[in-house]
Amino acid sequence: MDTRSLTSDADTAGEEHGSEERRKELEIWDAFKEEHHEILEQLPLSLHRQYTLIHELDDQSNAYASHFCTRIADWLQTNFYLPELHQQHGGHRDHWLNQAKRWLSTAAMKLAADGH
């Protein structure tokens, strides 16, 4: 019996098995590409849209915070300078007014530092 013949038959069977495996891998890869192609194609657009929405929400949040600080300052000016309130709270009124002003000042500085 010729050993070259046995080796050659084994090589041929191995090549057929390898090519069959390769064909299956390619089929799986093609199915994966087909299934996910649209998602990957839309990814840059989706990321841009999400970034734009986040930026809009950030701007809106900063505008609300700024408006809120202004309204609190207006309220403090109106309510803490009423004569009857001054008599009612005595020296404590000034302490709380100064605390509120410091808080508003800090909030305004944070908004300015964030570029808004």
DOMARRO-104020 format. One record per atom (N, C-alpha, C): atom name; x negated, y, z negated; residue number from 1. Coordinates in Angstrom, 3 decimals. Atoms other than C-alpha are relative to their C-alpha. Layout:
<'CA' <X Y Z> NUM>
...
This chain:
<'N' <-0.843 -1.160 0.000> 1>
<'CA' <0.000 0.000 0.000> 1>
<'C' <-0.899 1.237 0.000> 1>
<'N' <0.802 -1.206 -0.153> 2>
<'CA' <-1.335 3.412 0.949> 2>
<'C' <0.427 1.019 -1.059> 2>
<'N' <-0.324 -0.956 1.061> 3>
<'CA' <-1.548 5.876 -1.974> 3>
<'C' <0.291 1.379 0.562> 3>
<'N' <-0.290 -1.298 -0.618> 4>
<'CA' <-1.518 8.856 0.374> 4>
<'C' <1.479 0.110 0.357> 4>
<'N' <-1.406 0.019 -0.364> 5>
<'CA' <1.956 7.883 1.480> 5>
<'C' <0.868 0.287 -1.224> 5>
<'N' <-0.758 -0.243 1.236> 6>
<'CA' <3.248 7.825 -2.126> 6>
<'C' <-0.153 1.448 -0.461> 6>
<'N' <0.253 -1.378 0.412> 7>
<'CA' <1.639 11.160 -2.932> 7>
<'C' <0.745 0.964 0.902> 7>
<'N' <-0.665 -0.873 -0.947> 8>
<'CA' <3.020 12.755 0.179> 8>
<'C' <1.513 -0.027 -0.200> 8>
<'N' <-1.440 0.089 0.283> 9>
<'CA' <6.550 11.466 -0.612> 9>
<'C' <0.348 0.773 -1.273> 9>
<'N' <-0.233 -0.717 1.255> 10>
<'CA' <6.274 12.884 -4.154> 10>
<'C' <-0.097 1.505 0.223> 10>
<'N' <0.144 -1.427 -0.307> 11>
<'CA' <5.055 16.237 -2.823> 11>
<'C' <1.227 0.523 0.735> 11>
<'N' <-1.176 -0.401 -0.767> 12>
<'CA' <7.947 16.404 -0.375> 12>
<'C' <1.218 0.096 -0.911> 12>
<'N' <-1.132 -0.027 0.941> 13>
<'CA' <10.450 15.571 -3.128> 13>
<'C' <-0.130 1.197 -0.936> 13>
<'N' <0.234 -1.152 0.877> 14>
<'CA' <8.854 18.212 -5.385> 14>
<'C' <0.288 1.310 0.705> 14>
<'N' <-0.261 -1.207 -0.781> 15>
<'CA' <9.016 20.829 -2.633> 15>
<'C' <1.491 0.193 0.203> 15>
<'N' <-1.451 -0.088 -0.179> 16>
<'CA' <12.664 20.009 -1.973> 16>
<'C' <0.669 0.441 -1.294> 16>
<'N' <-0.559 -0.380 1.301> 17>
<'CA' <13.418 20.291 -5.689> 17>
<'C' <-0.303 1.474 -0.289> 17>
<'N' <0.401 -1.397 0.207> 18>
<'CA' <11.474 23.579 -5.879> 18>
<'C' <0.796 0.952 0.875> 18>
<'N' <-0.753 -0.875 -0.899> 19>
<'CA' <13.245 25.043 -2.856> 19>
<'C' <1.475 0.048 -0.404> 19>
<'N' <-1.390 0.028 0.481> 20>
<'CA' <16.622 23.953 -4.250> 20>
<'C' <0.140 0.918 -1.222> 20>
<'N' <-0.005 -0.850 1.192> 21>
<'CA' <15.778 25.648 -7.546> 21>
<'C' <-0.089 1.473 0.402> 21>
<'N' <0.182 -1.375 -0.489> 22>
<'CA' <14.631 28.766 -5.712> 22>
<'C' <1.287 0.518 0.645> 22>
<'N' <-1.260 -0.382 -0.643> 23>
<'CA' <17.847 28.814 -3.665> 23>
<'C' <1.061 0.344 -1.044> 23>
<'N' <-0.967 -0.260 1.078> 24>
<'CA' <19.942 28.618 -6.865> 24>
<'C' <-0.319 1.323 -0.702> 24>
<'N' <0.408 -1.258 0.630> 25>
<'CA' <17.924 31.437 -8.440> 25>
<'C' <0.400 1.192 0.859> 25>
<'N' <-0.379 -1.081 -0.912> 26>
<'CA' <18.481 33.596 -5.364> 26>
<'C' <1.507 0.217 0.028> 26>
<'N' <-1.461 -0.123 0.042> 27>
<'CA' <22.217 32.856 -5.423> 27>
<'C' <0.440 0.736 -1.263> 27>
<'N' <-0.343 -0.651 1.272> 28>
<'CA' <22.399 33.859 -9.085> 28>
<'C' <-0.381 1.477 0.051> 28>
<'N' <0.455 -1.387 -0.086> 29>
<'CA' <20.369 37.017 -8.430> 29>
<'C' <0.906 0.813 0.919> 29>
<'N' <-0.899 -0.698 -0.922> 30>
<'CA' <22.559 37.958 -5.457> 30>
<'C' <1.352 0.281 -0.658> 30>
<'N' <-1.277 -0.201 0.702> 31>
<'CA' <25.703 37.470 -7.549> 31>
<'C' <-0.143 1.100 -1.049> 31>
<'N' <0.253 -1.026 1.020> 32>
<'CA' <24.197 39.596 -10.340> 32>
<'C' <-0.085 1.379 0.649> 32>
<'N' <0.135 -1.283 -0.704> 33>
<'CA' <23.212 42.357 -7.907> 33>
<'C' <1.349 0.496 0.491> 33>
<'N' <-1.308 -0.370 -0.525> 34>
<'CA' <26.640 42.320 -6.319> 34>
<'C' <0.918 0.508 -1.110> 34>
<'N' <-0.876 -0.342 1.118> 35>
<'CA' <28.400 42.478 -9.674> 35>
<'C' <-0.391 1.329 -0.651> 35>
<'N' <0.467 -1.177 0.734> 36>
<'CA' <26.250 45.255 -11.156> 36>
<'C' <-0.474 1.144 0.886> 36>
<'N' <0.481 -1.041 -0.911> 37>
<'CA' <25.324 47.260 -8.059> 37>
<'C' <0.775 1.302 -0.182> 37>
<'N' <-0.824 -1.201 0.117> 38>
<'CA' <28.240 49.676 -8.403> 38>
<'C' <-0.274 0.733 -1.313> 38>
<'N' <0.278 -0.607 1.304> 39>
<'CA' <27.528 50.252 -12.089> 39>
<'C' <-1.328 0.743 0.039> 39>
<'N' <1.318 -0.629 -0.073> 40>
<'CA' <23.856 50.977 -11.453> 40>
<'C' <-0.009 1.181 0.965> 40>
<'N' <-0.077 -1.091 -0.965> 41>
<'CA' <24.701 53.152 -8.480> 41>
<'C' <0.639 1.235 -0.635> 41>
<'N' <-0.715 -1.098 0.637> 42>
<'CA' <27.031 55.286 -10.627> 42>
<'C' <-0.690 0.523 -1.257> 42>
<'N' <0.648 -0.365 1.260> 43>
<'CA' <24.652 55.507 -13.612> 43>
<'C' <-0.503 1.444 -0.034> 43>
<'N' <0.460 -1.395 0.072> 44>
<'CA' <22.960 58.845 -12.725> 44>
<'C' <1.155 0.995 -0.101> 44>
<'N' <-1.163 -0.881 0.050> 45>
<'CA' <26.326 60.502 -12.112> 45>
<'C' <0.662 -0.055 -1.372> 45>
<'N' <-0.608 0.175 1.317> 46>
<'CA' <27.729 59.086 -15.335> 46>
<'C' <-0.828 0.683 -1.088> 46>
<'N' <0.870 -0.650 0.988> 47>
<'CA' <24.716 60.246 -17.356> 47>
<'C' <0.096 1.518 0.096> 47>
<'N' <-0.124 -1.447 -0.182> 48>
<'CA' <24.974 63.737 -15.866> 48>
<'C' <1.325 0.508 -0.575> 48>
<'N' <-1.324 -0.379 0.505> 49>
<'CA' <28.689 63.896 -16.675> 49>
<'C' <0.012 0.002 -1.533> 49>
<'N' <0.036 0.086 1.464> 50>
<'CA' <28.102 62.765 -20.272> 50>
<'C' <-0.830 1.135 -0.600> 50>
<'N' <0.852 -1.088 0.481> 51>
<'CA' <25.275 65.282 -20.750> 51>
<'C' <0.743 1.326 0.079> 51>
<'N' <-0.754 -1.241 -0.166> 52>
<'CA' <27.473 68.086 -19.407> 52>
<'C' <1.087 0.123 -1.066> 52>
<'N' <-1.051 -0.034 1.024> 53>
<'CA' <30.323 67.159 -21.759> 53>
<'C' <-0.576 0.254 -1.389> 53>
<'N' <0.638 -0.217 1.302> 54>
<'CA' <27.988 67.000 -24.759> 54>
<'C' <-0.434 1.453 -0.131> 54>
<'N' <0.438 -1.396 0.016> 55>
<'CA' <26.563 70.404 -23.837> 55>
<'C' <1.195 0.935 -0.221> 55>
<'N' <-1.206 -0.813 0.183> 56>
<'CA' <30.079 71.881 -23.561> 56>
<'C' <0.511 -0.088 -1.435> 56>
<'N' <-0.450 0.162 1.384> 57>
<'CA' <31.057 70.433 -26.947> 57>
<'C' <-0.929 0.717 -0.974> 57>
<'N' <0.967 -0.692 0.844> 58>
<'CA' <27.868 71.808 -28.501> 58>
<'C' <0.242 1.505 0.041> 58>
<'N' <-0.293 -1.431 -0.131> 59>
<'CA' <28.610 75.290 -27.129> 59>
<'C' <1.292 0.365 -0.725> 59>
<'N' <-1.288 -0.250 0.645> 60>
<'CA' <32.199 75.066 -28.335> 60>
<'C' <-0.142 -0.043 -1.522> 60>
<'N' <0.225 0.125 1.439> 61>
<'CA' <31.086 73.944 -31.797> 61>
<'C' <-0.715 1.228 -0.550> 61>
<'N' <0.724 -1.192 0.449> 62>
<'CA' <28.632 76.835 -32.086> 62>
<'C' <0.880 1.242 0.037> 62>
<'N' <-0.922 -1.136 -0.074> 63>
<'CA' <31.292 79.310 -30.969> 63>
<'C' <0.981 -0.031 -1.173> 63>
<'N' <-0.906 0.121 1.139> 64>
<'CA' <33.695 77.965 -33.601> 64>
<'C' <-0.705 0.356 -1.305> 64>
<'N' <0.747 -0.292 1.228> 65>
<'CA' <31.009 78.161 -36.297> 65>
<'C' <-0.248 1.496 -0.131> 65>
<'N' <0.236 -1.441 0.021> 66>
<'CA' <30.168 81.738 -35.357> 66>
<'C' <1.287 0.754 -0.337> 66>
<'N' <-1.298 -0.625 0.272> 67>
<'CA' <33.850 82.720 -35.328> 67>
<'C' <0.405 -0.230 -1.465> 67>
<'N' <-0.323 0.340 1.382> 68>
<'CA' <34.342 80.959 -38.669> 68>
<'C' <-0.773 0.897 -0.969> 68>
<'N' <0.819 -0.853 0.872> 69>
<'CA' <31.444 82.877 -40.268> 69>
<'C' <0.499 1.443 0.019> 69>
<'N' <-0.511 -1.369 -0.122> 70>
<'CA' <32.809 86.167 -38.948> 70>
<'C' <1.311 0.158 -0.760> 70>
<'N' <-1.296 -0.080 0.686> 71>
<'CA' <36.301 85.442 -40.245> 71>
<'C' <-0.170 -0.066 -1.521> 71>
<'N' <0.245 0.067 1.445> 72>
<'CA' <34.971 84.483 -43.691> 72>
<'C' <-0.550 1.329 -0.495> 72>
<'N' <0.560 -1.297 0.393> 73>
<'CA' <32.935 87.691 -43.833> 73>
<'C' <1.099 1.056 -0.050> 73>
<'N' <-1.128 -0.946 0.004> 74>
<'CA' <36.056 89.688 -42.901> 74>
<'C' <0.893 -0.222 -1.213> 74>
<'N' <-0.850 0.320 1.145> 75>
<'CA' <38.080 87.886 -45.545> 75>
<'C' <-0.654 0.458 -1.298> 75>
<'N' <0.710 -0.420 1.210> 76>
<'CA' <35.425 88.508 -48.184> 76>
<'C' <0.024 1.513 -0.145> 76>
<'N' <-0.016 -1.460 0.049> 77>
<'CA' <35.223 92.182 -47.287> 77>
<'C' <1.376 0.506 -0.440> 77>
<'N' <-1.358 -0.442 0.305> 78>
<'CA' <38.992 92.542 -47.482> 78>
<'C' <0.401 -0.351 -1.428> 78>
<'N' <-0.516 0.470 1.280> 79>
<'CA' <39.689 90.489 -50.595> 79>
<'C' <-0.876 0.330 -1.202> 79>
<'N' <0.858 -0.245 1.153> 80>
<'CA' <36.670 91.117 -52.782> 80>
<'C' <-0.188 1.477 -0.301> 80>
<'N' <0.131 -1.420 0.285> 81>
<'CA' <36.778 94.871 -52.494> 81>
<'C' <1.319 0.640 -0.417> 81>
<'N' <-1.255 -0.544 0.515> 82>
<'CA' <40.365 95.257 -53.638> 82>
<'C' <-0.195 0.399 -1.462> 82>
<'N' <0.222 -0.467 1.381> 83>
<'CA' <40.405 97.296 -56.868> 83>
<'C' <0.565 -0.946 -1.063> 83>
<'N' <-0.590 0.877 1.021> 84>
<'CA' <42.759 94.949 -58.727> 84>
<'C' <-0.791 -1.301 -0.136> 84>
<'N' <0.813 1.204 0.066> 85>
<'CA' <40.551 91.976 -57.851> 85>
<'C' <-1.276 0.272 -0.792> 85>
<'N' <1.215 -0.370 0.732> 86>
<'CA' <37.501 93.792 -59.185> 86>
<'C' <0.281 0.031 -1.506> 86>
<'N' <-0.352 -0.059 1.421> 87>
<'CA' <39.263 94.438 -62.503> 87>
<'C' <0.273 -1.397 -0.550> 87>
<'N' <-0.380 1.330 0.451> 88>
<'CA' <40.533 90.872 -62.696> 88>
<'C' <-1.222 -0.889 -0.223> 88>
<'N' <1.136 0.911 0.078> 89>
<'CA' <37.190 89.113 -62.125> 89>
<'C' <-1.243 0.606 -0.631> 89>
<'N' <1.146 -0.635 0.644> 90>
<'CA' <34.785 91.631 -63.594> 90>
<'C' <-1.295 -0.243 0.756> 90>
<'N' <1.324 0.191 -0.589> 91>
<'CA' <31.108 90.840 -62.997> 91>
<'C' <-0.128 -1.251 0.840> 91>
<'N' <0.090 1.248 -0.762> 92>
<'CA' <31.763 87.372 -61.603> 92>
<'C' <0.285 0.211 1.486> 92>
<'N' <-0.343 -0.282 -1.391> 93>
<'CA' <33.188 88.866 -58.451> 93>
<'C' <-1.261 0.277 0.813> 93>
<'N' <1.223 -0.345 -0.728> 94>
<'CA' <29.814 90.304 -57.440> 94>
<'C' <-0.886 -1.224 0.210> 94>
<'N' <0.813 1.207 -0.127> 95>
<'CA' <28.056 87.016 -58.098> 95>
<'C' <0.501 -0.869 1.156> 95>
<'N' <-0.551 0.856 -1.052> 96>
<'CA' <30.419 85.043 -55.849> 96>
<'C' <-0.075 0.666 1.366> 96>
<'N' <0.123 -0.722 -1.263> 97>
<'CA' <30.373 87.733 -53.189> 97>
<'C' <-1.423 -0.121 0.541> 97>
<'N' <1.398 0.135 -0.428> 98>
<'CA' <26.563 87.621 -53.093> 98>
<'C' <-0.306 -1.427 0.455> 98>
<'N' <0.187 1.397 -0.406> 99>
<'CA' <26.620 83.813 -52.931> 99>
<'C' <0.571 -0.227 1.407> 99>
<'N' <-0.646 0.171 -1.304> 100>
<'CA' <29.029 83.921 -49.996> 100>
<'C' <-0.789 0.708 1.098> 100>
<'N' <0.793 -0.732 -0.992> 101>
<'CA' <26.945 86.548 -48.204> 101>
<'C' <-1.286 -0.747 0.333> 101>
<'N' <1.220 0.778 -0.248> 102>
<'CA' <23.801 84.436 -48.632> 102>
<'C' <0.311 -1.212 0.875> 102>
<'N' <-0.387 1.164 -0.796> 103>
<'CA' <25.602 81.395 -47.259> 103>
<'C' <0.262 0.405 1.447> 103>
<'N' <-0.286 -0.465 -1.355> 104>
<'CA' <26.896 83.373 -44.273> 104>
<'C' <-1.274 0.408 0.728> 104>
<'N' <1.265 -0.406 -0.602> 105>
<'CA' <23.450 84.818 -43.650> 105>
<'C' <-0.800 -1.220 0.445> 105>
<'N' <0.714 1.236 -0.339> 106>
<'CA' <21.891 81.340 -43.721> 106>
<'C' <0.644 -0.674 1.206> 106>
<'N' <-0.706 0.621 -1.127> 107>
<'CA' <24.560 79.991 -41.364> 107>
<'C' <-0.265 0.768 1.291> 107>
<'N' <0.264 -0.814 -1.188> 108>
<'CA' <24.024 82.899 -38.960> 108>
<'C' <-1.429 -0.205 0.497> 108>
<'N' <1.392 0.233 -0.400> 109>
<'CA' <20.241 82.341 -38.989> 109>
<'C' <-0.153 -1.363 0.671> 109>
<'N' <0.060 1.326 -0.617> 110>
<'CA' <20.729 78.646 -38.222> 110>
<'C' <0.571 0.033 1.410> 110>
<'N' <-0.586 -0.119 -1.332> 111>
<'CA' <22.990 79.513 -35.298> 111>
<'C' <-0.959 0.714 0.943> 111>
<'N' <0.952 -0.740 -0.834> 112>
<'CA' <20.427 82.018 -34.010> 112>
<'C' <-1.206 -0.867 0.344> 112>
<'N' <1.157 0.871 -0.240> 113>
<'CA' <17.603 79.482 -34.385> 113>
<'C' <0.327 -1.077 1.026> 113>
<'N' <-0.416 1.010 -0.975> 114>
<'CA' <19.593 76.960 -32.347> 114>
<'C' <0.198 0.602 1.382> 114>
<'N' <-0.123 -0.651 -1.305> 115>
<'CA' <19.767 79.526 -29.574> 115>
<'C' <1.413 0.390 0.365> 115>
<'N' <-1.399 -0.348 -0.304> 116>
<'CA' <23.442 80.387 -29.897> 116>
<'C' <0.387 1.250 -0.720> 116>
